[in-house]
């Protein structure tokens, strides 16, 4: 019998749903999303490919092509200790460098989100291979409450907030680690020159991979557990008359550690820089990604214990094939007017399409002999026949029963977007002033249909649950000043951003919509920030910051506008859900001497109009509503030490600890969830996180070991979206990697070869990634969830030329 790490604590029960923010900016092209959004309007004026002049942002130094050739991909390694966060930064920041990105484990569990687990307060996991159902939290904020950006352009879904796995977009992958040069992590509301729309918990900026100065390339492959393999190639053209380009392709495939969850992913990346002259530079970053496979279902724990932890519903019982295609392009122009004035403009485009046609066999629906509900069953279909305006499809008449007539379920989610972000930077003797703005426009087409066969007709008013077309336009302007006083010992960073949003939702008649119509809304907010940094003594700086921001309601807040009143009349009611308003306070200190650095900070964020996501148990329609007030607070510690060359080789280490809390601070009543009491915390978020690692290098050999501890997590109820007394128990996971780089020639193909071996989850720890409570056919409560990856062993080979 397989043991799953779950416990039940009867003395604690906290109802709350994780706040659904909407984050951001563009939902369309989402690299994460389904709908996502790359185009999201990020007002980041930092140039990811060159050294930043902003004291509040980490400098980015491009490694030489020689260093790149030595560091081939293919081996898991902890972060090399190169903390490039400026000591004078007035906000909490950290960096993941190129060395780490080029030496990650090639296992199918590693994504651009899960690699962030080595940083304080970040908790990320993938329920399937190659990024399927990836979830990430930063300081207890879910992915719709902080920004993920690529070259400063937001990846977050414009309409539903998250970057991955939002709005049932289970495999909306855009970025892979090979697309990146470095990663900058900003915690808190922080400076308006960096943050994006709905950026509350922080901003993670993925810096695009830059082309090299010299011609070179790499080809490689890996193979490991669960028939997981990868082929990849990267080619740099070198500098040709000022034009430098890098091309990369990557194919990943895996059978998955859970039965019937095979997946493959294809990624293409093109990066270009062209220096017209010493004052004018054009860059272009293009991404195209296709992911296709089967998504995992949340399986009842009793069945895992009976049939093994890799058990999944048989494909002839139920299955959910998924395909996601998205692309993004950023045109980045930089012009130096004078030595003190620089202009930058980013024009961006993107599209994401998520398609799923799932199957639920009527023969295996919940019954006395099969007491567990299949997740994608047509339990809400009877709701259709109550709508006198349609849809007119009668499954029982067409296929003999409602179950037969709703065996197939189509869901499509497509977003497109475009945006522009100009900025001006003024470098003055004691000031660096940045002014800029953004406009982002996105469209969403979301639709759902049921039928008895596949392919099915997709006819509005006949067999649609909904067919909606949404629009959202975001505008922002900002100004930020970094002031240097008293010979550079005191730095002040005042800033302000004005944000305006217009949202429209247009629907046809369907299960959830008794009438067709359109509803719209506008919101605006003035977001001030202020940071201060003081050098107490050489190497020791203390800082404090304050910020205010707001979160736009997710598009589901507009679904309740189409109603039937007490007299049976159909009517459209303006949206009642208000934005969530947040105030952020932070204090911290950082100390650096030689290769050793330490960062310690504490934060508090106070919320009003807290968002709750609830599901109507009859219609199964999920909507957003406002709750009361709440508070997120915590503390973070980050230690790094690069010992450099020692008698036994090059050695570096890191250690992170984070304590995060999220609790309601008012008592109120919630639909479906009932009474919510002050002091009740959020489910799905561990209060304590610890990560540590070591990297050792000697004469071409590299060895790393890394560990991560995740505290217990309370799990949600199925419909109410509020915590229960049941938990996922604490767990610790360890990974190791070893590689050897062998040099064969000074130039030409095969000038060096790297051989690598990785073992992820070394001790085969068994635990659930995610879980929630449910009720079986007989009314008994049980837990269902998705098992985390077991031990995975992967070998890799990379050849450079």
Beta strands, then each sheet from edge to edge (+ up, - down):
strand 1: 6-8
strand 2: 92-96
strand 3: 122-126
strand 4: 134-138
strand 5: 141-142
strand 6: 147-150
strand 7: 153-154
strand 8: 180-187
strand 9: 202-208
strand 10: 216-224
strand 11: 228-236
strand 12: 243-254
strand 13: 263-277
strand 14: 280-294
strand 15: 299-300
strand 16: 318-336
strand 17: 341-360
strand 18: 408-427
strand 19: 431-451
strand 20: 464-485
strand 21: 490-507
strand 22: 517-537
strand 23: 540-551
strand 24: 562-564
strand 25: 570-572
strand 26: 580-593
strand 27: 596-608
strand 28: 611-615
strand 29: 622-626
strand 30: 630-646
strand 31: 649-664
strand 32: 668-670
strand 33: 674-676
strand 34: 688-698
strand 35: 701-710
strand 36: 713-717
strand 37: 723-728
strand 38: 731-743
strand 39: 752-760
strand 40: 768-775
strand 41: 781-787
strand 42: 792-800
sheet 1: 1+ 37- 36+ 40+ 41- 15+
sheet 2: 2+ 8- 9+ 6+ 7-
sheet 3: 3+ 4- 5+
sheet 4: 10+ 11- 12+ 13- 14+ 16- 17+ 18- 19+ 20- 21+ 22- 23+ 26- 27+ 30- 31+ 34- 35+ 38- 39+ 42- 10+
sheet 5: 24+ 25-
sheet 6: 28+ 29-
sheet 7: 32+ 33-
end
